[in-house]
């Protein structure tokens, strides 16, 4: 848990720094829009719920109005077919006298009212109490091994009740609100990729096909994982802390500055992992920074053996360091 907190905290620190201003601007825009969105839609789904009409409901689903969630209108507009039924279930949803699981499951009885819309409404009505559950959140939490384990046979409402406890704990540890926490999952899974593709950032930012955000997650996994440290320690003990592909040795070239330094490549990309994937030592290979970046310039990534072959073919043409 602490290592995962470090990953999210580092992203927050970078988002709040003057560096990479353009890259993080969309993330900042989402975070800064919180008060305006809540001011507009909180009364719609609470005090003025009796007056809710299809136009107001559908307005909330559009990104230009909620400033945060894309795609809600694709499935959510159908919920407005029967506005009386929708309002009935929304009244139950915001009634905190009932259990969260029960309210969630009742709201899902409305055709088109899925978990992403239900939890977005809960966040807007109760900004300090409920986090968002959508596919982006689920993917991000699974990538960081933060996704809760649910007993078999539980309802979606019971799952959300447990998930929300996790989200509240994360927000508390990071000292941020639930809106900001949700924006981090959004940034990691979607906008990081789009921002890179559109802005043409330097090679360090685009060297991994998953995009900068997932690239940074990959780097954090490497830095925080005990397994990668064991891989490096074992190589160091036998005097083989050098690139598996090109034999580059950081200490030989850089002296004390390079002592103990090497990068660790996951043979199976982290983006292909699921929450049950267990990395073994044999799934890792030590590589220099150059080889690591070149491996990931290809889609899918080159294998280490393919890279060795490329170097073998070209070694006589250039003076490799």
N, C-alpha and C positions, 0 to 999 in steps of 0.2 A: 504493500500500500504506500509506504513512504517514498519508494522509488518512483511510483506513478505520480504521486503528488509533485515530486521534483520535475517531472516532465511537463506537467501542466503549469507549474509555477514559472518554469523557464520560458514557456510560450507567452505567459502573461507579462513577464519582464521585458521580453523582446517587443511585444505589442505596445508597451508603454514607454519604450525608449525612442529617442529621436532618430535612431538608425532605421533603415528600411521603411521610411515614412510612407512611401507610396504602397509598398507591399502590404502593410498592415492597415491601411486606411479603411478598407471595407469592413474589417473586423471592428475598428474603432467606431465606424458609423453605426453598426448594429448595436454596439454597447451603449452609445450615446442616445440612441432613439428610444430607449426603454421608457423614460418618463412620458414622452409624448404618446406612445402607443397605449400605455396603461391609462393615461388621462382620457384618451378617446374611447377605448373599448371596455374599460372596467365597468363603467355605469351601464353599458349596453348589455353586459352579461350578468349584471347583479341587480342594481336598483331599478333599471328600466327593462328588465327581462320580459315583463308582461307586454311591453310595446315592441318587442323585437319583431322585425319583419324580415322577409327574405333578402331584401336589398342590403340591410345593415349586416346581416349574418354573412352574406357572400362577400361584402366589402372586407370583412376581417380576414377572409381566406386569401386575399390577394397580397402578394409581397409588397407592392407599392404602399399598402396601408399598414400591414403588420410589421414591415421593415426587417423581417427576421426569417420567415419560413416560406420557402418556395414549394410549389406543388400541392398545397392544401386544397386548392379549388378543383384539382383534377378529379378527386373522388368526393370531396366534401359538399359540392353544390347540390348533390342529390338529396342531402339531408333536409334541404329547404322545401322539398316537395310537399311535406305535411308539417307546416309550421306549428300547429297546435301540439302535435306529438313531440316535435323537437323541443319546444319550450317546456313541455312537461318533464322531459328527461333532463334538460339543462337545469331546471329547478332542483331536481334531485341531486344532480352533480355538485351543485354549489352549497348544498345543505350539509354543513359539517357536523350535524347531530348524528348522521349516519356514518358507518364505516367507509373508509376510502374505497376499499375493494368493492363493496356493494354499490356505491355511487358510480364507480367506473364501469362496472358490468352492466348496470342499468342504462347508462348513457350509450354503451355500445349496441344497444338494441335498435338504435336509429340507423337505418341504412345510410352509409356514407360517413357516419361519425366514428372514425377510427381513432386509434391511440394518439396519433400526432395532433389531431384537432382537439380531442378531449383534453390532453395535457397542456396544449397551448392556451386553451381557454382557462384552465385552472391556474396556470402561471399568471395570466393577465388579471384574473380576479383576486388571487391570493399570491402576490409576488414573492412572499417570504416562506410559503408553505409547500409549494409543489413545483417539482422540476418537470422537464419535458422528456417524453419517451417517443422517439421516432427512429427510423432506420439508421440515421446518421449517428444518433446518440448510442444506439445499440452497437453499431460497428466500432465506434471509437472506444467504448468501454471494453468491448471484447478484445480489441487490439492491446489494451493496457491491462488486461486481466482483472478488470474491475467489475465485470458483469456478475451479478449475484447468481448463486446456485439455487434453483427452485425445486421443491419437491414435485414428484410426478402427479399429474392430475389437477394441479391448481388452476384457477381461472386467471384470465388476463388481469382482472382487478386485483387479485391476490399477488400476482407478479408485480404489478405496478406499486402496490403498497410497500413491498420489500425494496423495489428499485428506488422508490422515492426516499427511503431512509438512507440509502447509499448516496444519492445525489445531495441530500441535505448535509451528510457528513463531509462530502468532498467540498461543497461550498464553504462550510465552516472552516475546514483545514486551510483552504486557500484564501479565506477572508474575502470572499466575493459573494455577490448575489446570484440567484439561480438563473437569471436572464444572462448574465455574463458567462456563467458556466456553460450554458447551452450554446452560446456563441463560439466557445472553444471547440466543441465537437463539430459544429458547422464549418469552422475554419479548417480544421484538420482534414475533414473528409471531402470537402468540396472546393471551397474558395481558394485554398492554397494552390490547387491544380490549375484552376481557371486563371488566377492572377499571374502565374508563371507563364502559361501559354499566351496570355494576352500582352504581357509586359516585356517578355524576352529578357528575363534576368540573366545574370552571368552563369557560367557553367556549373559553379558549385551549387546553385539553387536548382538547376534542372537536371543534374546528372543522374538522379534516380527517377525512373519512369513514373513512380507514384506521385511525383511532385514534391515541392519543398516541404510541405507540412509532414508528409509521411516520411520523407527523407530525414527530417529532424527526429521523428520518432524512432526511426531505424538507428540513428546515431545515439540516441538516448538509451535504447535497449542495449546497444553495445557497451556504453559507458557504465550502465548500472547493473548489468547482469553479472552475477557471480560466475556463471558458466564461462563467459568470455575471459574473465580473469584467470580461471583455471587453465584455459587453453593457452593463454600467454605464459603463465607460470611454468607449465610443463615444457613449453618450447625453450624458455629461458634456462631451465635447469639442465638441458642437454646442449645448450649453446646454439640453438636453431631459431632464435627470434629474428627471423628474416622472412621476406616475401616468398611464399610458396611458388609463385609464378615466375618472378624474375630474379630471385635471390637477393634483392636489395636489402641491405642491413643498415638501419638508421644509425646505430651506434658507430659503425665503421666509418660512415660518411660524415656524421655530425658530431662525433665524440660524445661527451657527457650529455649534451643537449638531446641527443637521440637515444640515450640509454633507456631501455625498457619500453620504447615506443613501437607500436605496430597497430594496424587496424585489423578488425575481425569481420570476415565476410560470411554471411549466412548463405549456404548453398541453395536452400529453399528461401525465396524472398519472404520477409516478414509480412508483406501484404497478402501472401497466400495462406497465412496462419489462420486458424480458428481458435476458439477459447480452449480447446482440448489438445492443441498441438504442444508437444513437449520437445524442446530442442536438446539434442545430445551433442557431446563433444565432437563426434565425427561429422556433425552437420555444419561445423565451423571450419574455416580455413583462414590462416593469417596471411595478410597481403599488405603491400605498401599502398600509399594513398593514390598514386597514379594508376596502378592496376585496378584498385577498387573502383575508381571513378569510371574507368574505361569499361569494366565489366557491366556497369549499370547504364552505360550509354545506349546499349542495345535493348530491344524489346522483342522477345524476352531477354533476360540477362544472358550474356555469354557464360559458358561453363569455364572453370579454371583451366581445364585441359585445352579448350579451344583457344583461350588466351595464350597458353604456353606455345601452342602451334603457331599463332600469329607472330609472337616474338621470335620464335625459331626461324621463321621464314624471312623476317625483316632484320635480324640481328647483324647480318653482313652488310646491310645497306646504310646503317647509321651507327654512330658511336654511342651505344647505350651507356648511361652512367650506372 
